[in-house]
Amino acid sequence: MISKNLTAASTKSIILGILKQGRSYGYLIIKKIKELSGGRMVYSDGMLYPVLHRLEKEGLIISDWTMEKDSKPRKYYEITEAGKKALIVEKQQWTQVNAVLEAIWDMKSSNA
């Protein structure tokens, strides 16, 4: 299981990445994260929806209510052009963090 702190830190990148693949609704986003992480990242409604609302306020995603036959209305989310640009920045930052971690983990001990 991936720690809650690391899960929370990566939420913006993950949500934007999922929505870059196409519009989706909350439950499906949670399900996709669980699937992609092999069950190691677990999101709850209480964790996901505040982030979705914040991303919407920031103009990175938009939403609309859609009525599908024989079901209740669902709020679908979609990435905006600003969100796509933000995702590029997020990817660059996570790549840099990963490079630093890889360098640290590959270092030989220099205890004299």
VOMITOR-876325 format. One record per atom (N, C-alpha, C): residue in three letters; atom name; x, y, z. Coordinates in Angstrom, 3 decimals. Example, Ala and Ser with C-alpha at 12.3 -4.5 7.8 and 13.67 -1.06 7.14 Angstrom:
# VOMITOR-876325
PT   aa  at         x         y         z
PT  Ala   N    13.190    -5.690     7.800
PT  Ala  CA    12.300    -4.500     7.800
PT  Ala   C    13.200    -3.300     7.800
PT  Ser   N    12.850    -2.250     7.080
PT  Ser  CA    13.670    -1.060     7.140
PT  Ser   C    12.900     0.030     7.870
END
This chain:
# VOMITOR-876325
PT   aa  at         x         y         z
PT  Met   N     0.845    -1.178     0.000
PT  Met  CA     0.000     0.000     0.000
PT  Met   C     0.888     1.238     0.000
PT  Ile   N     0.579     2.188    -0.833
PT  Ile  CA     1.325     3.440    -0.921
PT  Ile   C     0.798     4.389     0.156
PT  Ser   N     1.706     5.083     0.832
PT  Ser  CA     1.321     5.943     1.951
PT  Ser   C     0.315     7.012     1.515
PT  Lys   N    -0.475     7.449     2.487
PT  Lys  CA    -1.474     8.488     2.219
PT  Lys   C    -0.809     9.788     1.785
PT  Asn   N     0.336    10.122     2.384
PT  Asn  CA     1.025    11.362     2.021
PT  Asn   C     1.484    11.342     0.567
PT  Leu   N     2.062    10.235     0.132
PT  Leu  CA     2.526    10.138    -1.250
PT  Leu   C     1.337    10.084    -2.214
PT  Thr   N     0.304     9.399    -1.815
PT  Thr  CA    -0.915     9.339    -2.619
PT  Thr   C    -1.485    10.744    -2.784
PT  Ala   N    -1.568    11.492    -1.689
PT  Ala  CA    -2.121    12.853    -1.741
PT  Ala   C    -1.250    13.759    -2.608
PT  Ala   N     0.067    13.614    -2.489
PT  Ala  CA     0.983    14.470    -3.255
PT  Ala   C     0.858    14.242    -4.756
PT  Ser   N     0.489    13.042    -5.150
PT  Ser  CA     0.426    12.706    -6.574
PT  Ser   C    -0.977    12.818    -7.170
PT  Thr   N    -1.942    13.181    -6.363
PT  Thr  CA    -3.340    13.197    -6.798
PT  Thr   C    -3.595    14.092    -8.005
PT  Lys   N    -3.065    15.301    -7.995
PT  Lys  CA    -3.299    16.235    -9.103
PT  Lys   C    -2.796    15.645   -10.417
PT  Ser   N    -1.574    15.136   -10.408
PT  Ser  CA    -0.993    14.550   -11.617
PT  Ser   C    -1.800    13.351   -12.097
PT  Ile   N    -2.211    12.534   -11.168
PT  Ile  CA    -2.954    11.318   -11.522
PT  Ile   C    -4.311    11.668   -12.125
PT  Ile   N    -5.033    12.561   -11.480
PT  Ile  CA    -6.366    12.935   -11.985
PT  Ile   C    -6.257    13.586   -13.365
PT  Leu   N    -5.332    14.532   -13.514
PT  Leu  CA    -5.171    15.182   -14.816
PT  Leu   C    -4.764    14.164   -15.881
PT  Gly   N    -3.895    13.229   -15.520
PT  Gly  CA    -3.470    12.194   -16.462
PT  Gly   C    -4.618    11.305   -16.904
PT  Ile   N    -5.466    10.935   -15.955
PT  Ile  CA    -6.626    10.101   -16.287
PT  Ile   C    -7.593    10.879   -17.182
PT  Leu   N    -7.842    12.134   -16.837
PT  Leu  CA    -8.787    12.926   -17.630
PT  Leu   C    -8.224    13.296   -19.001
PT  Lys   N    -6.913    13.271   -19.151
PT  Lys  CA    -6.335    13.512   -20.477
PT  Lys   C    -6.735    12.379   -21.427
PT  Gln   N    -7.022    11.207   -20.878
PT  Gln  CA    -7.438    10.064   -21.696
PT  Gln   C    -8.901    10.175   -22.131
PT  Gly   N    -9.657    11.044   -21.446
PT  Gly  CA   -11.068    11.234   -21.793
PT  Gly   C   -11.879    11.598   -20.564
PT  Arg   N   -13.054    12.163   -20.794
PT  Arg  CA   -13.900    12.586   -19.672
PT  Arg   C   -14.326    11.392   -18.830
PT  Ser   N   -14.555    11.662   -17.555
PT  Ser  CA   -14.897    10.581   -16.640
PT  Ser   C   -15.639    11.153   -15.441
PT  Tyr   N   -16.188    10.284   -14.617
PT  Tyr  CA   -16.874    10.701   -13.401
PT  Tyr   C   -16.151    10.103   -12.189
PT  Gly   N   -16.454    10.635   -11.021
PT  Gly  CA   -15.722    10.311    -9.802
PT  Gly   C   -15.471     8.846    -9.537
PT  Tyr   N   -16.540     8.040    -9.503
PT  Tyr  CA   -16.379     6.624    -9.184
PT  Tyr   C   -15.448     5.942   -10.185
PT  Leu   N   -15.571     6.286   -11.448
PT  Leu  CA   -14.733     5.677   -12.486
PT  Leu   C   -13.267     6.099   -12.326
PT  Ile   N   -13.031     7.340   -11.895
PT  Ile  CA   -11.667     7.803   -11.639
PT  Ile   C   -11.060     6.994   -10.492
PT  Ile   N   -11.816     6.827    -9.414
PT  Ile  CA   -11.348     6.030    -8.268
PT  Ile   C   -11.024     4.607    -8.701
PT  Lys   N   -11.909     4.025    -9.489
PT  Lys  CA   -11.730     2.653    -9.972
PT  Lys   C   -10.477     2.545   -10.853
PT  Lys   N   -10.268     3.530   -11.724
PT  Lys  CA    -9.115     3.530   -12.633
PT  Lys   C    -7.806     3.645   -11.851
PT  Ile   N    -7.772     4.498   -10.830
PT  Ile  CA    -6.568     4.645   -10.006
PT  Ile   C    -6.252     3.328    -9.312
PT  Lys   N    -7.259     2.692    -8.761
PT  Lys  CA    -7.057     1.412    -8.084
PT  Lys   C    -6.522     0.371    -9.063
PT  Glu   N    -7.106     0.350   -10.246
PT  Glu  CA    -6.702    -0.607   -11.287
PT  Glu   C    -5.256    -0.346   -11.734
PT  Leu   N    -4.930     0.906   -12.041
PT  Leu  CA    -3.596     1.241   -12.523
PT  Leu   C    -2.511     1.005   -11.471
PT  Ser   N    -2.874     1.151   -10.203
PT  Ser  CA    -1.901     0.976    -9.126
PT  Ser   C    -1.854    -0.454    -8.598
PT  Gly   N    -2.627    -1.327    -9.201
PT  Gly  CA    -2.669    -2.702    -8.706
PT  Gly   C    -3.237    -2.790    -7.302
PT  Gly   N    -4.105    -1.835    -6.961
PT  Gly  CA    -4.732    -1.816    -5.643
PT  Gly   C    -3.879    -1.168    -4.561
PT  Arg   N    -2.723    -0.630    -4.936
PT  Arg  CA    -1.821    -0.037    -3.932
PT  Arg   C    -2.172     1.410    -3.588
PT  Met   N    -2.995     2.047    -4.423
PT  Met  CA    -3.467     3.404    -4.126
PT  Met   C    -4.980     3.345    -3.986
PT  Val   N    -5.453     3.759    -2.828
PT  Val  CA    -6.886     3.693    -2.556
PT  Val   C    -7.400     5.103    -2.286
PT  Tyr   N    -8.333     5.522    -3.102
PT  Tyr  CA    -8.962     6.831    -2.947
PT  Tyr   C   -10.388     6.630    -2.466
PT  Ser   N   -10.829     7.548    -1.618
PT  Ser  CA   -12.222     7.551    -1.183
PT  Ser   C   -12.901     8.760    -1.813
PT  Asp   N   -14.224     8.787    -1.751
PT  Asp  CA   -14.967     9.953    -2.235
PT  Asp   C   -14.489    11.209    -1.523
PT  Gly   N   -14.295    11.099    -0.209
PT  Gly  CA   -13.896    12.238     0.607
PT  Gly   C   -12.517    12.767     0.258
PT  Met   N   -11.711    11.957    -0.373
PT  Met  CA   -10.371    12.366    -0.776
PT  Met   C   -10.389    12.932    -2.200
PT  Leu   N   -11.188    12.325    -3.075
PT  Leu  CA   -11.188    12.687    -4.486
PT  Leu   C   -11.950    13.979    -4.784
PT  Tyr   N   -13.164    14.092    -4.283
PT  Tyr  CA   -14.025    15.202    -4.689
PT  Tyr   C   -13.497    16.584    -4.306
PT  Pro   N   -12.890    16.769    -3.136
PT  Pro  CA   -12.306    18.092    -2.867
PT  Pro   C   -11.214    18.470    -3.877
PT  Val   N   -10.440    17.486    -4.318
PT  Val  CA    -9.396    17.760    -5.316
PT  Val   C   -10.041    18.100    -6.658
PT  Leu   N   -11.065    17.364    -7.058
PT  Leu  CA   -11.763    17.676    -8.302
PT  Leu   C   -12.330    19.100    -8.263
PT  His   N   -12.911    19.483    -7.140
PT  His  CA   -13.475    20.830    -7.013
PT  His   C   -12.377    21.889    -7.080
PT  Arg   N   -11.230    21.616    -6.447
PT  Arg  CA   -10.116    22.562    -6.488
PT  Arg   C    -9.576    22.707    -7.913
PT  Leu   N    -9.417    21.587    -8.615
PT  Leu  CA    -8.921    21.620    -9.991
PT  Leu   C    -9.890    22.378   -10.895
PT  Glu   N   -11.164    22.244   -10.610
PT  Glu  CA   -12.169    22.960   -11.390
PT  Glu   C   -12.079    24.468   -11.121
PT  Lys   N   -11.908    24.836    -9.852
PT  Lys  CA   -11.751    26.247    -9.488
PT  Lys   C   -10.524    26.858   -10.149
PT  Glu   N    -9.468    26.058   -10.286
PT  Glu  CA    -8.216    26.519   -10.891
PT  Glu   C    -8.304    26.563   -12.420
PT  Gly   N    -9.414    26.076   -12.975
PT  Gly  CA    -9.601    26.089   -14.424
PT  Gly   C    -8.872    24.967   -15.151
PT  Leu   N    -8.431    23.951   -14.402
PT  Leu  CA    -7.698    22.838   -15.010
PT  Leu   C    -8.630    21.753   -15.535
PT  Ile   N    -9.839    21.714   -14.980
PT  Ile  CA   -10.866    20.782   -15.461
PT  Ile   C   -12.199    21.515   -15.489
PT  Ile   N   -13.133    20.965   -16.240
PT  Ile  CA   -14.513    21.460   -16.248
PT  Ile   C   -15.418    20.266   -15.991
PT  Ser   N   -16.650    20.552   -15.627
PT  Ser  CA   -17.585    19.460   -15.364
PT  Ser   C   -18.963    19.799   -15.912
PT  Asp   N   -19.735    18.743   -16.110
PT  Asp  CA   -21.140    18.916   -16.480
PT  Asp   C   -21.905    17.677   -16.032
PT  Trp   N   -23.175    17.904   -15.773
PT  Trp  CA   -24.045    16.805   -15.366
PT  Trp   C   -24.607    16.138   -16.615
PT  Thr   N   -24.559    14.819   -16.635
PT  Thr  CA   -25.059    14.059   -17.767
PT  Thr   C   -26.057    13.019   -17.263
PT  Met   N   -27.174    12.960   -17.956
PT  Met  CA   -28.205    11.974   -17.617
PT  Met   C   -28.082    10.817   -18.589
PT  Glu   N   -27.837     9.637   -18.048
PT  Glu  CA   -27.793     8.444   -18.883
PT  Glu   C   -29.068     7.665   -18.635
PT  Lys   N   -29.508     6.944   -19.656
PT  Lys  CA   -30.778     6.231   -19.494
PT  Lys   C   -30.685     5.215   -18.360
PT  Asp   N   -31.765     5.119   -17.624
PT  Asp  CA   -31.906     4.185   -16.513
PT  Asp   C   -30.876     4.369   -15.400
PT  Ser   N   -30.374     5.585   -15.225
PT  Ser  CA   -29.488     5.836   -14.088
PT  Ser   C   -29.649     7.280   -13.637
PT  Lys   N   -29.101     7.562   -12.471
PT  Lys  CA   -29.175     8.926   -11.963
PT  Lys   C   -28.160     9.798   -12.696
PT  Pro   N   -28.335    11.121   -12.645
PT  Pro  CA   -27.376    12.010   -13.305
PT  Pro   C   -25.972    11.847   -12.715
PT  Arg   N   -24.960    11.948   -13.574
PT  Arg  CA   -23.572    11.844   -13.139
PT  Arg   C   -22.836    13.114   -13.536
PT  Lys   N   -21.932    13.536   -12.667
PT  Lys  CA   -21.115    14.702   -12.970
PT  Lys   C   -19.833    14.214   -13.636
PT  Tyr   N   -19.674    14.574   -14.892
PT  Tyr  CA   -18.490    14.195   -15.659
PT  Tyr   C   -17.471    15.323   -15.636
PT  Tyr   N   -16.209    14.929   -15.568
PT  Tyr  CA   -15.097    15.882   -15.549
PT  Tyr   C   -14.274    15.717   -16.815
PT  Glu   N   -13.718    16.852   -17.269
PT  Glu  CA   -12.932    16.853   -18.497
PT  Glu   C   -11.767    17.827   -18.322
PT  Ile   N   -10.608    17.462   -18.823
PT  Ile  CA    -9.428    18.320   -18.713
PT  Ile   C    -9.557    19.487   -19.702
PT  Thr   N    -9.065    20.654   -19.297
PT  Thr  CA    -9.061    21.838   -20.162
PT  Thr   C    -7.674    21.988   -20.796
PT  Glu   N    -7.540    22.954   -21.684
PT  Glu  CA    -6.219    23.239   -22.262
PT  Glu   C    -5.241    23.651   -21.167
PT  Ala   N    -5.722    24.450   -20.211
PT  Ala  CA    -4.870    24.846   -19.079
PT  Ala   C    -4.465    23.614   -18.261
PT  Gly   N    -5.377    22.668   -18.132
PT  Gly  CA    -5.084    21.425   -17.421
PT  Gly   C    -4.034    20.597   -18.135
PT  Lys   N    -4.099    20.571   -19.464
PT  Lys  CA    -3.100    19.837   -20.248
PT  Lys   C    -1.720    20.451   -20.077
PT  Lys   N    -1.671    21.785   -20.035
PT  Lys  CA    -0.392    22.472   -19.820
PT  Lys   C     0.131    22.195   -18.408
PT  Ala   N    -0.775    22.226   -17.435
PT  Ala  CA    -0.387    21.943   -16.047
PT  Ala   C     0.130    20.509   -15.919
PT  Leu   N    -0.470    19.590   -16.659
PT  Leu  CA    -0.034    18.195   -16.620
PT  Leu   C     1.392    18.050   -17.151
PT  Ile   N     1.741    18.807   -18.166
PT  Ile  CA     3.114    18.779   -18.698
PT  Ile   C     4.097    19.218   -17.613
PT  Val   N     3.752    20.293   -16.898
PT  Val  CA     4.604    20.787   -15.812
PT  Val   C     4.693    19.747   -14.704
PT  Glu   N     3.552    19.158   -14.329
PT  Glu  CA     3.535    18.117   -13.291
PT  Glu   C     4.449    16.955   -13.683
PT  Lys   N     4.364    16.538   -14.928
PT  Lys  CA     5.187    15.412   -15.406
PT  Lys   C     6.666    15.764   -15.304
PT  Gln   N     7.029    16.979   -15.706
PT  Gln  CA     8.431    17.407   -15.626
PT  Gln   C     8.914    17.393   -14.174
PT  Gln   N     8.086    17.884   -13.269
PT  Gln  CA     8.474    17.932   -11.856
PT  Gln   C     8.620    16.532   -11.266
PT  Trp   N     7.675    15.642   -11.560
PT  Trp  CA     7.763    14.274   -11.036
PT  Trp   C     8.955    13.532   -11.639
PT  Thr   N     9.276    13.814   -12.896
PT  Thr  CA    10.440    13.202   -13.525
PT  Thr   C    11.715    13.661   -12.824
PT  Gln   N    11.774    14.948   -12.467
PT  Gln  CA    12.937    15.476   -11.755
PT  Gln   C    13.059    14.864   -10.361
PT  Val   N    11.950    14.764    -9.649
PT  Val  CA    11.961    14.147    -8.318
PT  Val   C    12.426    12.699    -8.429
PT  Asn   N    11.901    11.983    -9.415
PT  Asn  CA    12.287    10.591    -9.612
PT  Asn   C    13.785    10.472    -9.901
PT  Ala   N    14.320    11.383   -10.717
PT  Ala  CA    15.749    11.351   -11.048
PT  Ala   C    16.603    11.551    -9.794
PT  Val   N    16.196    12.474    -8.928
PT  Val  CA    16.934    12.704    -7.688
PT  Val   C    16.891    11.455    -6.801
PT  Leu   N    15.706    10.871    -6.674
PT  Leu  CA    15.582     9.654    -5.851
PT  Leu   C    16.431     8.519    -6.415
PT  Glu   N    16.388     8.329    -7.722
PT  Glu  CA    17.192     7.277    -8.353
PT  Glu   C    18.676     7.505    -8.084
PT  Ala   N    19.122     8.768    -8.195
PT  Ala  CA    20.531     9.086    -7.954
PT  Ala   C    20.910     8.786    -6.505
PT  Ile   N    20.036     9.151    -5.585
PT  Ile  CA    20.308     8.898    -4.166
PT  Ile   C    20.345     7.403    -3.880
PT  Trp   N    19.393     6.670    -4.396
PT  Trp  CA    19.330     5.234    -4.139
PT  Trp   C    20.491     4.474    -4.778
PT  Asp   N    21.041     5.034    -5.858
PT  Asp  CA    22.159     4.380    -6.548
PT  Asp   C    23.518     4.764    -5.966
PT  Met   N    23.534     5.732    -5.030
PT  Met  CA    24.802     6.191    -4.461
PT  Met   C    25.433     5.107    -3.591
PT  Lys   N    26.732     5.044    -3.661
PT  Lys  CA    27.493     4.139    -2.791
PT  Lys   C    27.717     4.869    -1.471
PT  Ser   N    27.725     4.149    -0.396
PT  Ser  CA    27.979     4.739     0.903
PT  Ser   C    29.394     5.298     0.939
PT  Ser   N    29.547     6.524     1.456
PT  Ser  CA    30.867     7.142     1.506
PT  Ser   C    31.356     7.292     2.948
PT  Asn   N    30.920     6.384     3.818
PT  Asn  CA    31.386     6.424     5.206
PT  Asn   C    32.845     6.065     5.250
PT  Ala   N    33.659     6.936     5.810
PT  Ala  CA    35.106     6.676     5.880
PT  Ala   C    35.495     6.168     7.222
END
